[in-house]
Amino acid sequence: MSLKNLSILILIFSSLIILSFISLKDTSGNYDSGARDVRLQFIVYNGYGNNLYIDNVLTGERISNDVTVTSIVNIPPDTVYSVFSSGSDTVSPVVSVANIGNNNSSDTLRVYLNINPGNFLFDTAVSGLSPGQTLFIRFPVFSYSIGTPYYIKAYVSDQADSNYINDTLYQYNISLPGFRRNVLYEEFTSNASPACANNNSFLNIFSNTNIQSVNTIVYHTGILGNDTFYTYNPEQNDARRRFYFIAGVPTTFVDGVLSVAIPYGDSVNLYTPYRRRYNRGTPVSINVSDEFIGDSVRSTINVNVISPLPEGDYRLRINAVERYKTNVSAINGETEFYDIFRRMYPDTTGFIITLSPGNYEYSYTYYKDPVWNDSMLYTSVFIQDDNFREIINSAKSREIIINPVKPPPALPYSNKSDLFNGNFADFINYNFPVTGTDSVFSALNVELFEAVFPPLNWKVFNRDGFITFDQYIGANGPTISGLRSAYINLFNYNIIGQRDSMYSKVYDGLLQTDSIEFDYAYAQYNSSNIDSLIVKISTDGGQTFPAEIFRRGGLQLATAPQTSSSFVPQNNTQWRKFSFSLQDIVSVNNGFENVPSGFRLSQNFPNPFNPATKINFDLPVSGNVSIKVYDITGKEIFVIINEFVPAGAHTVDFNPTEKGLALSSGVYFYRLISAGFADTKRMILLK
């Protein structure tokens, strides 16, 4: 059935395409004997610099006529939870199609959308789709029942299409009964941090304005200097800091899985993660009430689980929080403090709970410390899946509105955190795999990052569970137009030296004559905070990655001018395109086979030493490197090197006598600092 006057949103960008997808098999159905199963690994080393974008990963050779369905934009795949507990809801489906061929699309091109149950079938004619152009088609309103599974098929039909294998996209979706969530903001701050002083006021205003739907808990840290709220309960504040791998302040997590970009003074940075979570239903509702009994508080917590949840390590955490306190001396000049974390019960590990559908009631009584202000004390509770740190829902016992909230200071607002000086060896060692959906099927062998992220059969590995590869809406590479790209927010990734990896699907049947291509964009923050991108390639389906096809960092990686703001490419001139022929794998492998895969500072040898010792270190990317020696008091006593060092394995000698240093026997420290890495080792001079 045809429907006239469909709303067609067309994004037209000037685009150049060099490569696209080649059919997996030849016309006889036989694989070429030289075919390869190719998989890509994108590796980013974080130097706490600026944002990196990747888009339009293309494989094979471009053919004349090839239009493909790339995504169903506004219907999420798999199982999701509604904000309604029953009934129905509506959506106007949007389907994106892209011309990845050499020629304009023909006048016979039609786009179809079929949803069952519901007998939803509409189509529209499309003409004049230019090479590299993406088209967004809005279909009529579809009414769906909450709790009913739906099977979606979007496809294109074109008599001139030379490659039918990628014409159709299949997707499964079910929206289970749920509730509107309260969004939890967990901030880590310090009364000794200037960056906190000129960011915290904005979070206070935001929390006060949205108090009915936002819960806020502020943990204080004591590493940068004296903080009386930290010294009151250092063990539990430190435990939550380690849980989230916090390396600088301020740092704020939203529902455990999203981070707030700095500066907080940009309201978009506070509201974007809020909207992403607030509009996402949850199968769990929580209510909490307090009863003050003498020197104690008895909290009653009611939990309603309306729909099944996936298996997880679910914890109920109960917190005593003080809403507001003033007249506290702070090194950074702050005088008013909000939503102060006081104590977690029974401890920071929480209660292990089962979330099978049903109603549950929990009661817990805790001691009310006399230093807490009764009129400002409330109980904040949340349920968290410790496997992935996601907050399922949260609640507080009462809403205390502070009016007016002190206005922000008239300062230049910090857009970077104040970093701790440590190697964080005591942090919990996470390895967070982020995988895509298995309910979307398409034979598309170009990746435009327009649909679910990570894409089908792509994977992301993130050691710290903090910032990693994600989807960005509003920036797109020039090769194929669109709205989205993959990116990693290095501007706010304050854990220097971390390595994050994104693995592509397996592109099977590629020939040695085929190529790999992708768009990328990056701008430096400054000359010191240098980020790096390495791309490796596997020809055995991902079992090994022996060849590097791309290795750039800092200025070599930059595609746009240096900026002290969070970088977003503004136009096509701020992107670059990289292309690599598979026949060059052998030569590239030979050229990089001796380059280390990661940073490393080795223990000096011999140790103890007299009079000299050697220090080995590995650099996966070239950059400025310093190695300095300190005595046991932390005083710098010698600089071994401070210069640009190429990628590779290196050795430096340290002989105090030759350097004219009159050192006595004892313990000394040597520290290596490079863009994206820092480490310290102990050595002993024994005379």
C-alpha positions, 0 to 999 in steps of 0.5 A: 500500500502506497502512502502519499505525502510521507515526510521525507527528511533529506540530509544533503552533504557534499560527499566523496566515495572512494571505496565501498562494499564488494559482494561476498561471493562471485556470481557463481557462488564460489569464494575466490581462493585469495579471499580473506576474513578481515577484522579491524581493531581501533585502539585509542591511548588516552592522553586527556586531550580532545575528542576523536571521531571515526565514521564510514568504515568501508570495505571492498570496491565500489559498484555502480548502483547500490542503495542500502537500508542503514538503520531504523532510527527511532525504534530501539532493537531487542528488549526495552522498558516502557515508561508506562506500566500497561496500555499502548504507545505510539511512534512515527518510524524513521528509516535511513537509506544511503546511496553507497554506489557510484551513480545516482539512484534510479527513478524506480527506487522505493523504500518499504517498512513492514511491522508485524503484528499490526499489518503495518506496510507502507512504501514511498518512492525516492529519486535522485539519491546522490552518491554518498547521500543519506535519506531519512524517511518518516513513516506514519504513526504506528501504535504498539502494545506494551509487552507485545513483540514486534518483527520489523522489516525495512528494505529498498527495491530498485531494478537498477541495484547491482547488489541486492544482498544489503537491501534489507534490514530485519529487527526485533523489538519488545517494550516491556511494562516499566516506570519513569525513572529517577536519575541519579547523579553521583559527583566526586568533588574536593574542597581543595579543587579549583575546578570543583569551585567553579563547576559545583554551583551549576550542578547544585542549581540543576539538582535543585531545579529537577529535584522531583526527578533527579537524585544527587549524591556528592562524595568528597575526596581527600587526595588534593588537600584537606576536605572535612567531609572526606575526613569524616568518612574516608573509607567509604568515600575512597571505596566509591572512588575506586569503584568508579575509577576516579582519577580527577575531580569534579567527575560525575556519573549519571546512573552509573553508566554516563558521564557529565562533560565539563564545564557544568556551566554548559547546561547541555552537558548536565541535561544531555545525560539526564534526558537520555536516562529519564526517557528510558523506562525501568522495570523497577520502582522504588519508594523510601520513607524515614522515621526519626526515632531518638538517635536513629533513623528507620528507613522503609524501602518499597521495591516494585519489580513489574517486568523481568530483568536480565541476570546481574549482580544487583545491590541495594545501597542505602545512603545517609545524605545531608542536603545542605551545609554552609559555613564550612572552610574550604581551601578552594573558596567554596562556602555552600555544600549540597547533597553531602554523602555521609554514610552507606549501609550496611557498607559500600558493598550493599545488600545483594537482592533478587529482582524477580517480578513482585513487591518487596519491602526492606527496613533498615535502621541507622544511627543518626550522628549528632553532627548531622543536621536533622532538618537537612538529613534524608535517605537516598537509596539506589539499586545497582548492577555491579556487573556493569555499574548501571543504576536500575532506579533510585529514590530519596525519602524527602525533597528539600528545596534550597531557595535560592541556590547561590549563583555560580562564581564569576570565574573563568570556568574550568573545562578540565578536571583537577587530576590526582597524582597517583598510579591508581594501583588500588583501583578495582580492575574492570574489563567492561565488554560492550557488545551490540545487539543480536536482534538486528540482521543486515548484510550491510558491509559498510558501517556508518554508525547510524543505528544501534551502538555498538553495531551488530557484531562489533565489540568495545573493550573498556578496562575502567568502565569509564569513558569509552567508544560511544555514538555521537549524534551531530557529527558525521564523516564526509564519505557517506552523509548522515547524523551519527558517528563513533567517537570517544570523549577524550576531552573528559576522559581524565584517566591518563594512559588508559587504552580502549579498543573497538573491534569491527565485525568480520568482513569475510570474502575480501580479496587482496585487491580490496581496500579498507577505508574510514573517516576520522576527525581529531583536534589537539587540546594542547601540545602536552595532552596527546592522544593516539589512535592505532588501527590493526588488521586481522586476516584470520577473522580476529584470532590475531592482529599482526598488522598495523595500518594506522598509527598517529598521535597528537599533531600527526592525528589532528585534522582540525586546529588546536582548541581548548574547548571540547572538539566537535568537527564543524564541517567536512574540512575538519575530517580526513579519510584514510584508505589502505589496500589489503595487498600492503599488509605484508609491508606494513607488518614488517615495518611495525613488527618491533613497535610495542603494543603498549606503554611500559616502564620496567624495573631498573636492573640491577636493583639494588645498584652501585654505581649504575643501573639501566631503565627500560621503557616501551612506547607504542607511539612517539612523543615527549618523554621525561624520566626524573629521579626523586628522593624519598621526600619527593624532591626532584634530584635529577632529570635523566631525559626530557625530550622527544622519543620515537615509538619503540623499546628504549633503555637509559642509563643512570649513574649518579657518580658520572652525573656529579650527584653525591647521593647516599645509600637509600631508596629513590624513585624514578618516574616516567611521564609521556602523553597518555601514560605515567608510572613510578618505580622504586630503586635502591642505591647501595654503596 
